[in-house]
Amino acid sequence: MSKKETRSAVVTGAGSGLGFATAKLLKKEGWTVFGTIIESQSPKDLEKLGITPIVVDIADPESTENAKRIVEE
């Protein structure tokens, strides 16, 4: 991978379990990672790893549009 080429991933359920493990592994491999979490989860563990946490409520169209904007920036 060239220095100009970056890989990005959006990992759903990154606040715990397999989602957290996947986000952590991708970050370790050099990816730019966005991890979705629910409002009741703390973003601190993701932030410590350099992962961008995004609070998403899939039942709220405004929430999903906000997540899309964050990733596209």
Long-range contacts (C-beta under 8 A, 24 or more apart in sequence): 1-30, 6-31, 6-32, 7-31, 7-32, 8-32, 8-33, 8-34, 8-71, 9-33, 9-34, 10-34, 10-35, 10-36, 10-54, 10-67, 10-71, 11-35, 11-36, 12-36, 12-56, 13-37, 14-46, 14-51, 14-53, 15-41, 15-42, 15-45, 15-46, 15-53, 16-41, 20-45, 20-46, 23-49, 23-51, 24-49, 24-51, 27-51, 34-67, 34-70, 34-71, 36-67
